[in-house]
Structures are given as structure tokens and as C-alpha cells.
Amino acid sequence: ERGYRITKTDGVLGLYLSCLACKRTVVMLWSDVVKTWGVGTWTRDIARSLKCSNCGERKGSIMAWSDSRSPAGRDDPPPAPCHPITDPLVGQRRML
């Protein structure tokens, strides 16, 4: 299973990027995911390319942060993630 392809999809707000070794988690906005890895990249390939800058392990995990509200209800700002959005964001092959 390769996950799903990165597209410019409505409803997906970002990705949670986590290290399974040290449990560090950061949030990356969807627009930055598209800029960093490009349209057409599979989510599994993103997870495999991550390296934690905290512990150096390559045990990356990703989870989509989506907007579960109906399209009509999306005029309001989206809900905030439970983890702070890190700035600068994650670069390709490197997790903050």
C-alpha cells in the first residue's frame, strides 16, 4: 500500500509528521506539502524519506489532517491542529 497521491485537494489541511523512535511530531500545512514534495508523490514515499533531526532515526510516520466539515461549512477558518505548526516547516528528507 503506497497511501494516496499528493494532489491539490480541498479538505486536506496538512500532515502530521511523527518520529516513531522519539515520538516527536510536527504539523506541515498542505500547501507546503505540495511545494516540498510536489503533486503526484505518494504519502508512503514521504514517510520513507523523513529523517528526524531530534534523534536521527528514519522511522517517520505521517497522518493527514483533514477538514471534516461539509464544503458549505468551510467558509469559516479551519480548526487548529492539536500540535503547533512549526516554522520553518519540514524540508524534503528532513523532519524538524
N, C-alpha and C positions, 0 to 999 in steps of 0.2 A: 504494500500500500504506500503510495507516494504522497498521500494527503490531497490537497487541492491546489490548483494553479492560482498564482497571483494574478488578479485582474483589477481593473478599476471599478470594483463592485460597490454599490451602495449597501449599507447595512453593516459592513465590516469597518470598525473604527480603528483597530490596531491589533498588535500581537503582544502577548506576554512572553518574554524570553527568559527562560529559567535555566539555572545550572543544577543538575541533579546531584552533583557532588557536594557543593557547599550551600545549596538552597537559595542562592542569590537570584532575585527576579527584577527585571526592568520592563517597562512598557514602551513600545515603539508605535507611533501613530501610523495609520495605514498609508498615508501619503508618503511618509518616509520609507516605509517598507517597499513601496513601488519604486521610489527613487533609488534605493540602495540595491535591491536585487532585480528589479525590472519585471515587467509584465511577462507572464509565461513560466516563471520559476515555480517549482513545486515546493510546498511547505516542508516536506521531508528533507529536501536538499538544503533549505535554510537551516534546519535543525542540525544537520550534519556539519555545516560549515561554521557553526558557532564555537568559540573558544572563550572560556570565562577568564576575564582579566583579574578576577579576585583570587582564584585558586589554580588557574592554568589548565584545568581539565577540559576535555572535549565531550562533555556529557550534556549537551544542550537539549532543551525541550521547549516547544512552543505551544501556545494556546491562543486561539482567536478571541478577540474582544469585539463582540458584535452588538449592534443596536437592535434589541428585540421588539422595539415599538413598531407599530404599523407605519407604513410610509406617510400616512396623513398626520401622524403624531410626531414626525421628525422635524417639524418646523422649530421646535424648542431645542435648546442646546442639549447635546447627548449627555448621559450620565457620566460622571467622572469615574476613572478606574480606581480600584481599591489600593493600587500602588502608585506612587508619584511617577510622573513621566520624567525620565532622566534627560538632561540636556548637558552636554551634547549627546545625541542619540547613538545607537549602536551602529558601528560600521561593519561593512561586509567582512566576515570571517573573524570578527572580534566582538565579544559581548562586554559591555561596560560593567 
